[in-house]
Amino acid sequence: MKKAIISVISAAAIILSSTAVTADSAQKTAMDINGDGIVNTFDLVAARQTGLSGTKLKLLSDFLLNHGKGFTDETTTPITTEVTIDESCILEPKGTVHTGEGTFYGGGYVGGHAMLDPVSHDYWIVAMNHADYNEAQLAGAYLEVTGELGTINMLVTDELPEGKKGDLDLYTDAFPLIAPVEKGRVPVSWKIVPLDTAADAPVCYKYKVGTTEFWCGIQVRNHRYPITKLEYLKDGEFVEIQRRPYNYFESMEMGKGPFTFRITDIYGQQIIDENIPLSYDDTEIIPGHVQFPE
């Protein structure tokens, strides 16, 4: 598996090293802004979002720029997964819990608005309200959905246009696992979790029917977290590809390939995937070489 490059993008690109700290507890707590037990570039993102004072922000930035060397009595252990962070693409902190109402319907395995056919019946599927679906931004998101009877994981394959923000429309067979069927409409909570199949496999790609070197529709699949942006490399610069509400990125400028893609997820994490061929076969699933970290 190829390694992505690590950086934090704000006004300018700053190259940082993602480092886990094993300093004494007081020092570690001071630097661990997001409370995940690791001091790394994600703490810098959290620090900016929470309005940390300029002095403390500089201390954290300097600490990371020095590859974890900054405390007097600490040792460091590099994190093996490196990633690029684009702060402008961050939708929400990981683990954010949403609330709304849950209903049920019988569609989504074939013909869902996210166009993820064929959808494996190993997954429970769900349609998401228009606001959270956000023009396919959360297409393919893996959700942990909780109701009064329990919690299940579900794949977003469809849209619920009439739903309010937070609402979900669960597959008919899944609804009884979280609430009594006779209630029909119930309170639910949900959060985005890592897609299970992404734990040991790279992202992959599927081209839309009608794709040629003159017009291309491409979809990213098996991404650990939902995708915000897809770009391709052209003349040394990455060019963003327009996304359609039906979850394909489309362009008339990409050419014959092979392509180098930069993919950004809803947490600002970016990966670069090289040497992806163009395919005219709209049934082919093309494996990439990289995957987003947890």
For each residue, the residues with C-beta under 8 A, 3 or more apart:
1: 202 289 290 291
2: 272 273 274 289 290
3: 82 290
4: 82 83 84 270 271 272 290
5: 82 84 272
6: 15 16 17 18 41 82 83 84 85
7: 13 14 15 16 84 85
8: 13 14 16 41 44 45 85 87
9: 13 14 84 85 86 87 88
10: 14 48 87
11:
12:
13: 7 8 9
14: 7 8 9 10 61 65
15: 6 7
16: 6 7 8 41 44 64 65
17: 6 64 65 67 68 78
18: 6 40 41 78 79 81 82 83
19: 39 40 64 67 68 76 77 78 79
20: 38 39 40 68 76 77 78 79
21: 27 28 31 32 38 39 68 71 74 76
22: 28 74 75 76 77
23: 27 28 31 71 73 74
24: 27 28 73 74
25: 28 29
26: 29 30
27: 21 23 24 30 31 71 74
28: 21 22 23 24 25 31 32 39
29: 25 26 32
30: 26 27
31: 21 23 27 28 39 43 60 63
32: 21 28 29 35 36 37 38 39 43
33: 43 44 46 47 50 52 60
34: 42 43 46 93
35: 32
36: 32 42
37: 32
38: 20 21 32 42 43 79
39: 19 20 21 28 31 32 43 60 63 64 68
40: 18 19 20 43 64 79
41: 6 8 16 18 44 45 64 83 85
42: 34 36 38 45 46 85
43: 31 32 33 34 38 39 40 46 47 60
44: 8 16 33 41 47 48 57 60 61 64
45: 8 41 42 48 49 85 87 90 268
46: 33 34 42 43 49 50 93
47: 33 43 44 50 52 56 57 60
48: 10 44 45 51 52 57 87
49: 45 46 90
50: 33 46 47
51: 48
52: 33 47 48 56 57 60
53: 56 57
54: 57 58
55: 58 59
56: 47 52 53 59 60
57: 44 47 48 52 53 54 60 61
58: 54 55 61 62
59: 55 56 62 63 70
60: 31 33 39 43 44 47 52 56 57 63 64
61: 14 44 57 58 64 65
62: 58 59 65 66 70
63: 31 39 59 60 66 68 69 70 71
64: 16 17 19 39 40 41 44 60 61 67 68
65: 14 16 17 61 62
66: 62 63 69 70
67: 17 19 64 76
68: 17 19 20 21 39 63 64 74 76
69: 63 66 76
70: 59 62 63 66
71: 21 23 27 63 74
72:
73: 23 24
74: 21 22 23 24 27 68 71
75: 22
76: 19 20 21 22 67 68 69
77: 19 20 22
78: 17 18 19 20
79: 18 19 20 38 40 82
80:
81: 18 293 294
82: 3 4 5 6 18 79
83: 4 6 18 41 269 270 271 292 293
84: 4 5 6 7 9 269 270 271 272
85: 6 7 8 9 41 42 45 268 269 270
86: 9 89 90 229 264 268 270
87: 8 9 10 45 48 90 268
88: 9 268
89: 86 228 229 264 265 266 267 268
90: 45 49 86 87 266 267 268
91: 137 226 228 266 267
92: 96 266
93: 34 46 96
94: 192 267
95: 191
96: 92 93 191 192
97: 189 190 191
98: 132 166 189 190 191
99: 166 187 188 189 190
100: 129 163 164 165 166 167 168 187 188 190
101: 163 164 166 167 168 185 186 187 188
102: 145 147 167 168 169 170 175 178 179 185 186 187 188
103: 167 168 169 170 175 184 185
104: 169 170 171 172 174 175 181 184
105: 108 127 169 170 171 172
106: 171 172
107: 110 111 112 127 158
108: 105 111 112 119 125 126 127 157 158 171
109: 112 117 119 121 125 157 171
110: 107 117 118 119
111: 107 108 117
112: 107 108 109 115 116 117 119 125 127 157 158 159
113: 127 133 136 139 157 158 159 245 246 247
114: 136 139 140 156 157 158 159 246 247
115: 112 219 246 247 248
116: 112 119 139 140 155 157 219 221 247
117: 109 110 111 112
118: 110
119: 108 109 110 112 116 123 125 155 157
120: 123
121: 109
122:
123: 119 120 153 154 155
124: 152 153 154 155 170 171 173 174 177
125: 108 109 112 119 154 155 156 157 158 171 174
126: 108 143 145 154 155 156 157 158 168 169 170 171 174
127: 105 107 108 112 113 156 157 158 159 160 163 168 169
128: 132 133 138 141 156 158 159 160 163 167 168 169
129: 100 132 133 159 160 163 164 165 166 167 168
130: 133 159 160 161 162 163
131: 134 164 165
132: 98 128 129 138 165 166
133: 113 128 129 130 136 137 138 139 156 159 160
134: 131 137 138
135: 243 245
136: 113 114 133 139 243 244 245 246 247
137: 91 133 134 226 227 228 266
138: 128 132 133 134 141 156 192 226 266
139: 113 114 116 133 136 156 157 226 227 247
140: 114 116 155 156 157 195 221 223 226 227 247
141: 128 138 155 156 192 225 226
142: 153 154 155 156 192 193 194 195 196
143: 126 153 154 155 156 168 190 191 192 193
144: 151 152 153 190 191 192 193
145: 102 126 151 152 153 154 168 170 178 188 189 190
146: 150 151 178 188 189 190
147: 102 150 151 178 179 186 187 188
148: 178 179 180 186 187
149: 176 177 178 179 180
150: 146 147 177 178
151: 144 145 146 147 178
152: 124 144 145 174 177 178
153: 123 124 142 143 144 145 193 196
154: 123 124 125 126 142 143 145 168 170 171 174
155: 116 119 123 124 125 126 140 141 142 143 195
156: 114 125 126 127 128 133 138 139 140 141 142 143
157: 108 109 112 113 114 116 119 125 126 127 139 140
158: 107 108 112 113 114 125 126 127 128 169
159: 112 113 114 127 128 129 130 133 245
160: 127 128 129 130 133 163 167 168 169
161: 130
162: 130
163: 100 101 127 128 129 130 160 167 168 169
164: 100 101 129 131 167
165: 100 129 131 132
166: 98 99 100 101 129 132
167: 100 101 102 103 128 129 160 163 164
168: 100 101 102 103 126 127 128 129 143 145 154 160 163 188 190
169: 102 103 104 105 126 127 128 158 160 163
170: 102 103 104 105 124 126 145 154 174 175 178
171: 104 105 106 108 109 124 125 126 154 174 175
172: 104 105 106 175
173: 124 176
174: 104 124 125 126 152 154 170 171 177 178
175: 102 103 104 170 171 172 178 179 181
176: 149 173 179 180 181
177: 124 149 150 152 174
178: 102 145 146 147 148 149 150 151 152 170 174 175 186 188
179: 102 147 148 149 175 176 183 186 188
180: 148 149 176 183 186
181: 104 175 176 184
182:
183: 179 180 186
184: 103 104 181
185: 101 102 103
186: 101 102 147 148 178 179 180 183
187: 99 100 101 102 147 148
188: 99 100 101 102 145 146 147 168 178 179
189: 97 98 99 145 146
190: 97 98 99 100 143 144 145 146 168
191: 95 96 97 98 143 144
192: 94 96 138 141 142 143 144 225 226 266
193: 142 143 144 153
194: 142 198 199 224 225 294
195: 140 142 155 198 222 223 224 225
196: 142 153 199
197: 200 201 222
198: 194 195 201 203 222 223 224 291 292
199: 194 196 224
200: 197
201: 197 198 204 222 287 291
202: 1 222 273 287 288 289 290 291
203: 198 220 221 222 223 263 271 273 288 290 291 292
204: 201 220 221 222 285 286 287 288
205: 218 219 220 221 276 285 286 288
206: 218 219 221 282 284 285 286
207: 211 216 217 218 219 278 279 280 281 282 284 286
208: 211 216 217 218 219 248 250 282
209: 217 282
210: 215 217 282
211: 207 208 215 216 217 218 278 279 280 282
212: 215 216 280
213: 216 254 255 256 257 278
214: 252
215: 210 211 212 250 251 252
216: 207 208 211 212 213 250 251 252 254 278
217: 207 208 209 210 211 244 248 249 250
218: 205 206 207 208 211 230 241 248 249 250
219: 115 116 205 206 207 208 247 248 249
220: 203 204 205 223 227 230 249 263
221: 116 140 203 204 205 206 285
222: 195 197 198 201 202 203 204 291
223: 140 195 198 203 220 226 227 263 265 291 292
224: 194 195 198 199 265 291 292 293 294
225: 141 192 194 195 265 266 267 269 292
226: 91 137 138 139 140 141 192 223 265 266
227: 137 139 140 220 223 230 263 264 265 266
228: 89 91 137 264 265 266
229: 86 89 240 243 262 263 264
230: 218 220 227 240 241 243 249 261 262 263 264
231: 238 239 240 241 261 262 263 264
232: 238 239 241 251 254 259 260 261 262
233: 236 237 238 239 259 260 261 262
234: 237 238 239 253
235:
236: 233
237: 233 234
238: 231 232 233 234 262
239: 231 232 233 234 253
240: 229 230 231
241: 218 230 231 232 249 250 251 254
242: 249 250 251
243: 135 136 229 230 247 248 249 250
244: 136 217 247 248 249 250
245: 113 135 136 159
246: 113 114 115 136
247: 113 114 115 116 136 139 140 219 243 244
248: 115 208 217 218 219 243 244
249: 217 218 219 220 230 241 242 243 244
250: 208 215 216 217 218 241 242 243 244
251: 215 216 232 241 242 254
252: 214 215 216
253: 234 239
254: 213 216 232 241 251 257 259 278
255: 213
256: 213 278
257: 213 254 276 277 278
258: 274 275 276 277 278
259: 232 233 254 275 276 277 278
260: 232 233 272 273 274 275 276
261: 230 231 232 233 272 273 276 288
262: 229 230 231 232 233 238 270 271 272 273
263: 203 220 223 227 229 230 231 270 271 272 273
264: 86 89 227 228 229 230 231 268 269 270
265: 89 223 224 225 226 227 228 268 269 270 292
266: 89 90 91 92 137 138 192 225 226 227 228
267: 89 90 91 94 225
268: 45 85 86 87 88 89 90 264 265
269: 83 84 85 225 264 265 292 293
270: 4 83 84 85 86 262 263 264 265
271: 4 83 84 203 262 263 290 291 292
272: 2 4 5 84 260 261 262 263 290
273: 2 202 203 260 261 262 263 276 288 289 290
274: 2 258 260 289
275: 258 259 260 289
276: 205 257 258 259 260 261 273 286 288
277: 257 258 259 286
278: 207 211 213 216 254 256 257 258 259
279: 207 211 284 286
280: 207 211 212
281: 207 284
282: 206 207 208 209 210 211
283:
284: 206 207 279 281
285: 204 205 206 221
286: 204 205 206 207 276 277 279
287: 201 202 204
288: 202 203 204 205 261 273 276
289: 1 2 202 273 274 275
290: 1 2 3 4 202 203 271 272 273
291: 1 198 201 202 203 222 223 224 271
292: 83 198 203 223 224 225 265 269 271
293: 81 83 224 269
294: 81 194 224
